[in-house]
Amino acid sequence: MNALLIGLYDAPGAPKVIDLRPWDTRGPAAAKSVMRILQTALPGIEIEHVGSTSVPGCAGKGILDLMLLIPVGHLSEVCAIIDGMGFQHQSGGKRHPDNRPMREGSFTFDGSVFRLHVHLIPESSAEVDRLRKFRDRLTANPELVALYVEQKRRLIDAQISDRSTYTLGKKAFIESVL
């Protein structure tokens, strides 16, 4: 796999600001394009698009979140392949543990650069069901999407500037949906 397909997550030294972007209709197609590349490099690994960009109409940071379901005993191998493709270790926010890492990168699609979060999650983890359930419930209910976006907007308006605090500020809403 050509590492040139995956770019840097952020330019070195770029400020890490949290902003709320309208949902980009190209997000799901961009995610599918990255997923095809990943599936070529990782045959047999299940990959899903999760997070705000997977939910029609859901404003967010504009980051494509991809969930890779890792079979027992294959995490090191998958990490090596992902890293070899050009993905970088997590650069900010609350660090994910070594047994559930996240990688970052970027991908150019349709003339735009999309930032990527690749979540490597053990396939038996309860987190898999939670991510699916949250995505699917929002997708099925535009009113929930509007409430979620409103919560995000409140956090931005409160000048929350780091990813950990922003994520924590969404936790109660996410739990209420689950």
C-alpha positions as a Markdown table, in Angstrom:
| # | Residue | x | y | z |
|---|---|---|---|---|
| 1 | Met | 0.0 | 0.0 | 0.0 |
| 2 | Asn | 1.3 | 3.4 | -0.9 |
| 3 | Ala | 1.9 | 5.6 | 2.1 |
| 4 | Leu | 1.5 | 8.7 | -0.1 |
| 5 | Leu | -2.3 | 8.1 | -0.1 |
| 6 | Ile | -2.4 | 9.1 | 3.6 |
| 7 | Gly | -1.3 | 12.5 | 4.5 |
| 8 | Leu | -0.5 | 14.3 | 7.8 |
| 9 | Tyr | -3.4 | 14.8 | 10.1 |
| 10 | Asp | -2.5 | 18.4 | 10.7 |
| 11 | Ala | 0.3 | 20.6 | 9.5 |
| 12 | Pro | 3.2 | 20.7 | 12.0 |
| 13 | Gly | 2.6 | 23.5 | 14.5 |
| 14 | Ala | -1.0 | 24.1 | 13.3 |
| 15 | Pro | -3.3 | 25.2 | 16.1 |
| 16 | Lys | -5.7 | 22.5 | 17.2 |
| 17 | Val | -9.0 | 24.3 | 17.3 |
| 18 | Ile | -12.4 | 22.7 | 17.6 |
| 19 | Asp | -14.9 | 24.0 | 15.1 |
| 20 | Leu | -18.4 | 23.0 | 14.1 |
| 21 | Arg | -18.7 | 22.4 | 10.4 |
| 22 | Pro | -21.9 | 21.6 | 8.4 |
| 23 | Trp | -22.3 | 18.0 | 7.4 |
| 24 | Asp | -20.4 | 17.4 | 4.2 |
| 25 | Thr | -22.5 | 15.2 | 1.8 |
| 26 | Arg | -19.2 | 13.9 | 0.4 |
| 27 | Gly | -18.1 | 12.4 | 3.8 |
| 28 | Pro | -19.7 | 9.0 | 3.3 |
| 29 | Ala | -18.2 | 8.6 | -0.2 |
| 30 | Ala | -14.8 | 9.7 | 1.1 |
| 31 | Ala | -15.0 | 7.2 | 4.0 |
| 32 | Lys | -15.9 | 4.4 | 1.5 |
| 33 | Ser | -12.9 | 5.3 | -0.6 |
| 34 | Val | -10.6 | 5.1 | 2.4 |
| 35 | Met | -12.3 | 1.9 | 3.6 |
| 36 | Arg | -11.6 | 0.3 | 0.2 |
| 37 | Ile | -7.9 | 1.1 | 0.5 |
| 38 | Leu | -7.8 | -0.2 | 4.1 |
| 39 | Gln | -9.7 | -3.4 | 3.1 |
| 40 | Thr | -7.1 | -4.1 | 0.4 |
| 41 | Ala | -4.3 | -3.8 | 2.9 |
| 42 | Leu | -6.3 | -5.6 | 5.7 |
| 43 | Pro | -8.3 | -8.4 | 4.1 |
| 44 | Gly | -10.7 | -9.9 | 6.6 |
| 45 | Ile | -10.8 | -6.9 | 8.9 |
| 46 | Glu | -14.3 | -5.5 | 9.2 |
| 47 | Ile | -14.4 | -1.7 | 8.8 |
| 48 | Glu | -17.3 | 0.7 | 9.5 |
| 49 | His | -17.8 | 4.5 | 9.2 |
| 50 | Val | -19.0 | 5.9 | 12.5 |
| 51 | Gly | -19.1 | 9.3 | 14.1 |
| 52 | Ser | -20.8 | 12.5 | 13.0 |
| 53 | Thr | -19.7 | 12.3 | 9.4 |
| 54 | Ser | -21.6 | 8.9 | 9.1 |
| 55 | Val | -24.9 | 10.5 | 10.1 |
| 56 | Pro | -26.8 | 12.6 | 7.5 |
| 57 | Gly | -27.2 | 16.2 | 8.5 |
| 58 | Cys | -24.9 | 15.9 | 11.6 |
| 59 | Ala | -22.6 | 18.9 | 11.9 |
| 60 | Gly | -19.3 | 18.2 | 13.6 |
| 61 | Lys | -15.5 | 18.6 | 13.3 |
| 62 | Gly | -15.6 | 17.0 | 9.8 |
| 63 | Ile | -13.3 | 14.2 | 10.8 |
| 64 | Leu | -14.0 | 10.8 | 9.2 |
| 65 | Asp | -14.1 | 8.2 | 12.0 |
| 66 | Leu | -13.5 | 4.7 | 10.9 |
| 67 | Met | -13.8 | 1.7 | 13.2 |
| 68 | Leu | -11.6 | -1.3 | 12.5 |
| 69 | Leu | -12.7 | -4.5 | 14.3 |
| 70 | Ile | -9.6 | -6.3 | 15.4 |
| 71 | Pro | -9.6 | -10.1 | 16.0 |
| 72 | Val | -7.9 | -11.3 | 19.1 |
| 73 | Gly | -4.1 | -11.6 | 18.6 |
| 74 | His | -3.9 | -9.3 | 15.5 |
| 75 | Leu | -3.6 | -5.8 | 17.0 |
| 76 | Ser | 0.2 | -5.5 | 16.5 |
| 77 | Glu | 0.0 | -6.8 | 13.0 |
| 78 | Val | -2.8 | -4.4 | 12.1 |
| 79 | Cys | -1.1 | -1.4 | 13.7 |
| 80 | Ala | 2.1 | -2.2 | 11.7 |
| 81 | Ile | 0.2 | -2.2 | 8.5 |
| 82 | Ile | -1.8 | 1.0 | 9.3 |
| 83 | Asp | 1.4 | 2.8 | 10.4 |
| 84 | Gly | 3.1 | 1.6 | 7.2 |
| 85 | Met | 0.3 | 3.3 | 5.2 |
| 86 | Gly | 1.3 | 6.6 | 6.7 |
| 87 | Phe | -1.2 | 6.9 | 9.6 |
| 88 | Gln | 0.2 | 8.7 | 12.6 |
| 89 | His | -0.2 | 8.0 | 16.3 |
| 90 | Gln | -2.8 | 10.1 | 18.1 |
| 91 | Ser | -1.6 | 13.7 | 18.5 |
| 92 | Gly | -4.1 | 15.2 | 20.9 |
| 93 | Gly | -7.1 | 14.7 | 23.2 |
| 94 | Lys | -7.4 | 11.9 | 25.7 |
| 95 | Arg | -5.0 | 9.2 | 24.6 |
| 96 | His | -6.5 | 5.9 | 23.8 |
| 97 | Pro | -4.9 | 2.9 | 25.5 |
| 98 | Asp | -2.4 | 0.7 | 23.7 |
| 99 | Asn | -4.9 | -2.1 | 23.6 |
| 100 | Arg | -7.4 | 0.2 | 21.7 |
| 101 | Pro | -5.3 | 2.6 | 19.8 |
| 102 | Met | -6.4 | 5.4 | 17.4 |
| 103 | Arg | -4.4 | 6.5 | 14.4 |
| 104 | Glu | -4.8 | 9.8 | 12.5 |
| 105 | Gly | -4.2 | 10.9 | 8.9 |
| 106 | Ser | -5.7 | 12.8 | 6.1 |
| 107 | Phe | -7.0 | 11.8 | 2.6 |
| 108 | Thr | -7.7 | 13.9 | -0.4 |
| 109 | Phe | -11.1 | 13.2 | -2.0 |
| 110 | Asp | -13.0 | 15.2 | -4.6 |
| 111 | Gly | -10.5 | 18.0 | -4.3 |
| 112 | Ser | -10.8 | 18.4 | -0.5 |
| 113 | Val | -8.7 | 17.1 | 2.3 |
| 114 | Phe | -10.6 | 15.0 | 4.9 |
| 115 | Arg | -9.0 | 14.3 | 8.3 |
| 116 | Leu | -9.2 | 10.7 | 9.5 |
| 117 | His | -9.4 | 9.0 | 12.9 |
| 118 | Val | -8.9 | 5.2 | 12.6 |
| 119 | His | -10.1 | 3.5 | 15.7 |
| 120 | Leu | -8.6 | 0.0 | 16.2 |
| 121 | Ile | -11.1 | -1.7 | 18.5 |
| 122 | Pro | -11.1 | -5.4 | 19.6 |
| 123 | Glu | -14.0 | -7.0 | 17.8 |
| 124 | Ser | -15.4 | -8.4 | 21.1 |
| 125 | Ser | -15.4 | -4.9 | 22.8 |
| 126 | Ala | -18.8 | -3.5 | 24.0 |
| 127 | Glu | -17.6 | -0.2 | 22.4 |
| 128 | Val | -18.4 | -1.7 | 18.9 |
| 129 | Asp | -22.1 | -2.1 | 19.8 |
| 130 | Arg | -22.2 | 1.4 | 21.4 |
| 131 | Leu | -20.7 | 3.1 | 18.3 |
| 132 | Arg | -23.0 | 1.3 | 16.0 |
| 133 | Lys | -26.1 | 1.9 | 18.2 |
| 134 | Phe | -25.3 | 5.7 | 18.5 |
| 135 | Arg | -24.8 | 6.1 | 14.8 |
| 136 | Asp | -27.9 | 4.1 | 13.9 |
| 137 | Arg | -30.2 | 5.8 | 16.4 |
| 138 | Leu | -29.1 | 9.3 | 15.2 |
| 139 | Thr | -29.4 | 8.2 | 11.5 |
| 140 | Ala | -33.0 | 7.1 | 12.2 |
| 141 | Asn | -34.0 | 10.2 | 14.1 |
| 142 | Pro | -33.3 | 13.7 | 12.7 |
| 143 | Glu | -34.6 | 15.3 | 16.0 |
| 144 | Leu | -31.8 | 13.5 | 17.9 |
| 145 | Val | -29.4 | 14.8 | 15.3 |
| 146 | Ala | -30.6 | 18.4 | 15.9 |
| 147 | Leu | -30.3 | 18.0 | 19.7 |
| 148 | Tyr | -26.8 | 16.6 | 19.3 |
| 149 | Val | -25.7 | 19.4 | 17.1 |
| 150 | Glu | -27.2 | 21.9 | 19.5 |
| 151 | Gln | -25.1 | 20.3 | 22.3 |
| 152 | Lys | -22.0 | 20.6 | 20.2 |
| 153 | Arg | -22.8 | 24.2 | 19.5 |
| 154 | Arg | -23.1 | 25.0 | 23.2 |
| 155 | Leu | -19.7 | 23.5 | 23.8 |
| 156 | Ile | -18.1 | 25.6 | 21.0 |
| 157 | Asp | -19.9 | 28.7 | 22.2 |
| 158 | Ala | -18.5 | 28.0 | 25.7 |
| 159 | Gln | -15.1 | 28.2 | 24.0 |
| 160 | Ile | -14.1 | 24.6 | 24.7 |
| 161 | Ser | -10.8 | 24.4 | 23.0 |
| 162 | Asp | -9.4 | 20.9 | 23.7 |
| 163 | Arg | -10.6 | 17.6 | 22.4 |
| 164 | Ser | -10.8 | 15.9 | 25.8 |
| 165 | Thr | -13.1 | 18.5 | 27.3 |
| 166 | Tyr | -15.2 | 18.6 | 24.1 |
| 167 | Thr | -15.7 | 14.8 | 24.2 |
| 168 | Leu | -16.5 | 14.8 | 27.9 |
| 169 | Gly | -19.1 | 17.6 | 27.2 |
| 170 | Lys | -20.9 | 15.3 | 24.8 |
| 171 | Lys | -20.9 | 12.3 | 27.1 |
| 172 | Ala | -24.3 | 12.8 | 28.9 |
| 173 | Phe | -26.1 | 13.3 | 25.6 |
| 174 | Ile | -24.5 | 10.2 | 24.1 |
| 175 | Glu | -25.4 | 8.2 | 27.1 |
| 176 | Ser | -29.0 | 9.4 | 26.9 |
| 177 | Val | -29.2 | 8.2 | 23.3 |
| 178 | Leu | -27.8 | 4.8 | 24.2 |
